[in-house]
């Protein structure tokens, strides 16, 4: 389950196996550290007269909005984030003990996708008990625990996958 949580916060996952997820997480952390260093260097290289006066509690790693350059503001702007349009949608479904189900879904984001996905899971008779949703650089849904609540009706992983692909606009992916 911790692997699913890690996978939900790392924006670029190349493969779904444990080693790839950990490797991608390490690469992402290195990328973030490099970005911090670049921003720190940019702040240090700014001429002293161009920055507004600051208090003595100013810390270079936590710049105020007034000290951010245009490039940094563009980096933080969601519209400038890369789109996962070239990435293929992925859905993984695993049956657990009893009637429990784990689901991982990643695809391009679009308006209303979360609501449509949750309605689809509800229509399948799945009671979502624990989930993490991320809309950063695409749409990612990790359902750590869902229970099949309709007695006598066993839902197969391929059925869940097909419904989720259809909900995301990728009908016929299975």
N, C-alpha and C positions, 0 to 999 in steps of 0.2 A: 504494500500500500504506500510506503514512503517513496518507492520508485515512481508511482503514479503522480504523487505530489511534486516530485522533482521534475518530472516530464511536463507538468502543467505550467511551470514557471520558466522553463527554458524555451525560447521562441523558435529555435531551429533544431529540430530533432531529425537526424538523417535516417535512422533505423529504429525499430522498436525493441531491440534486444538490450539487456542490461548494460553490456559493455559500451554500446553506442550511446546510450542515454547518458551514462557517466562521462564518457569522452566529450560529448556535446556540451554537457554542463560545465566541464572544466574549460573548454574552449570559450564558452560564453562568459565565464568569470574572468578569463584572461582578457577578453574583449572589453568587458566593463572596466577592469583595472587600467587598461590602456586608455580608454576614454576619460577616466578620472585624471590620469596623468596628463593627457593632452589639455584638458580644461584647466588644470592647475597651472601648467606651463603658459597657457594663453593668458590667464589672470596675472601671472607674474610678469609677463612681457608687456602688459598694457601700461602706457606711461602714467605716472602717478597723478598728473593733473586731469586726466580724462575720467577718473573714477570719482563718484560723489564721496563726500566725507563719510567715514564709517566710525562706529564706536570701537572701543578697545576690545570688545568681545567678538570682533569679526574673525571668522575662521575661513581660510581660503577654499576649503572643500565644500563650504555651504554658502555659495554666492547668493546675494539678494537679486531679485529680478532686475533692478537697475544696473547691476554690474554684468549681466549676461550679454554677450555679443549677439549680433544677428544670427551668426552661424549656430550658436548654441540654442537660441530660441527656435530656429528651424529644426534642429535635431530633436527638440522636445515636443514639437508640434505633431500631433497624430497624423495629419495629412501627409507628412513627409516620410512616414514609415513605409518600408517596403511591403508590397502586397504579396500574399501567398498565391496569387492567381496561377502561377506556373506549377505550384505544388499540387499533387494529387490528393484528393480527400482520403482520409483513413478512418476506419471504424474497427475497433477490436471489441469483442464480447467474450467474456469468460464466465462460465457457470461455476459457482462456489458451493460450499456445503449447504445442504438443505435446498431452499428455493432462492438463494441469494445470487445476484448477478453483478459483475464488474463490467463497466463500459468505458472505453476511451474513444473519443471522436475528435477529429481535427479536419477543418475545411476552411474555405474562404468565408469571411463574415458577410452577412447581409441583414438588412432590417427585419426584425421579427423572427429571426432564426431560433433564438433561445426559447421564445414562447411556443413556436411550432414544435420544437424538439421535445419540450416538456409535455406538451399535449399528446404528442405521438407516444411517448413512454407511458403516459397515463392511459391512453387508449389500448395499449398492449397489456394493461393490467399490472404494470410495474409501479411499485411504491418506492420512489427515490428517497432514501434516508440520509445519504451523505454524498455531496457532490462539490466539485470545484469548477467554476466556469471562468474562462479567460478569453477576452476579445482583443488581446494584444497581438498584432501581426497575424490575424486570422481568428477563427473561432475554435476554441478547444473546450471540450467538456469531459471531465473525468468523474464518473459516477463510481465512488468507492464501494457503495453498497446500495442495492435496490432489491426489493423483495417481490417475487411473483405472488400477487395477492389473490388471484383467481384460482380457487381449488379445482383440481381435476384437469386443468388446462395447462400443459407444460409448453412454454414458449422456447423455441430452439434459437440458438445464437444467430443462425443465418436469417431467421425471420426478423430479429431485432436489427441486425445489420442492414437488411434490405429496406426496412422502414426508415431507419436513420439516414441512409444514403438518399432515399426518396425525399425526405424532409429537407435535406441540405441542397436538393436540386441536382443530385447525381443519380437519377433513377437508372436501374439496370447495371449498377457497378458490381454486383455479385454474380 
